[in-house]
Every structure is written in C-alpha cells, then in structure tokens.
Amino acid sequence: QVQLQESGGGSVQSGGSLKLSCAASGYISSTYWMGWFRQAPGKEREGVATVSADGTITHYADSVKGRFTISRDNAKNTLSLTSLQMNSLKPEDTAMYYCAASFRRIEGTDPSRFDYWGQGTQVTVSS
C-alpha cells in the first residue's frame, strides 16, 4: 500500500516563498508521474503542477507558471519523491496542497488521472 506524506506547508505573507515536499512510505515505482494539487474551501480540487518519472517533462497550471517549480527527487538516499518550490505567493494561493502519484502518462494537470494521494498540507498566504 502506497502512502504519500506532504510537508513544508505554513503561513507566509504575500510575496513570500515556501517549499513543499512529498515522501512515500511503502514501495512506489520510480516510473510513476507525480503531481501537486490544491483545494481551497468551497472550491474543487485543481491541478498545480505535474512531473514525469525522470523529471524531464513538467506541466503547470497557468495561474502558477513562472512562480512555482516542480522537481523530481530520485536520489536513492532520500524518501522524497517530489518538491514544489513556490515563490511570489499570493493570497489566492491559499489552499490545502496535496501530492499524488500516477502510473499513467500524464498530459496536463488533471487530478482524475492520479491514483495515490497524500493527506495534504495547508498553505496560507496573507496580504
């Protein structure tokens, strides 16, 4: 059973930065795509960024392009699978952020294409 755990959330002021990380417990194939998603209160879950197994292909939501960077952590000495560097944060970025894994080839940031999910980490950006 694959379990994902996010970390790195918190509260920052507008314009600040945060870095989220996602680690796995249990076996997860290195061929999985990974992604970051978010859900604000009263809104549907939306895709933020996705990254291929080898880290060479990425997709971003238009709302975060140029501000967020997703990376793949494939080093053998780390449990981290993926990170999301978030810069120039805005109040509208406030949400619960989730990481997820998919055994499918991913085009875009559609949450429905992902199979395993973490519990989420809260990001709050104040103006």
Secondary structure as the mmCIF struct_conf table of DSSP 4:
data_model
#
loop_
_struct_conf.conf_type_id
_struct_conf.id
_struct_conf.beg_label_comp_id
_struct_conf.beg_label_asym_id
_struct_conf.beg_label_seq_id
_struct_conf.end_label_comp_id
_struct_conf.end_label_asym_id
_struct_conf.end_label_seq_id
STRN STRN1 GLN A 3 SER A 7
STRN STRN2 GLY A 10 GLN A 13
TURN_TY1_P TURN_TY1_P1 SER A 14 GLY A 15
STRN STRN3 LEU A 18 SER A 25
BEND BEND1 GLY A 26 GLY A 26
TURN_TY1_P TURN_TY1_P2 SER A 30 THR A 31
STRN STRN4 TRP A 33 GLN A 39
TURN_TY1_P TURN_TY1_P3 PRO A 41 GLY A 42
BEND BEND2 LYS A 43 LYS A 43
STRN STRN5 GLU A 46 VAL A 51
TURN_TY1_P TURN_TY1_P4 ALA A 53 ASP A 54
BEND BEND3 GLY A 55 GLY A 55
STRN STRN6 THR A 58 TYR A 60
TURN_TY1_P TURN_TY1_P5 ASP A 62 ARG A 67
STRN STRN7 PHE A 68 ARG A 72
TURN_TY1_P TURN_TY1_P6 LYS A 76 ASN A 77
STRN STRN8 SER A 80 MET A 86
BEND BEND4 SER A 88 SER A 88
HELX_RH_3T_P HELX_RH_3T_P1 PRO A 91 ASP A 93
STRN STRN9 ALA A 95 SER A 102
BEND BEND5 PHE A 103 ARG A 104
BEND BEND6 GLY A 108 GLY A 108
HELX_RH_3T_P HELX_RH_3T_P2 PRO A 111 ARG A 113
STRN STRN10 TYR A 116 TRP A 117
STRN STRN11 GLY A 118 GLY A 118
STRN STRN12 THR A 121 SER A 126
#
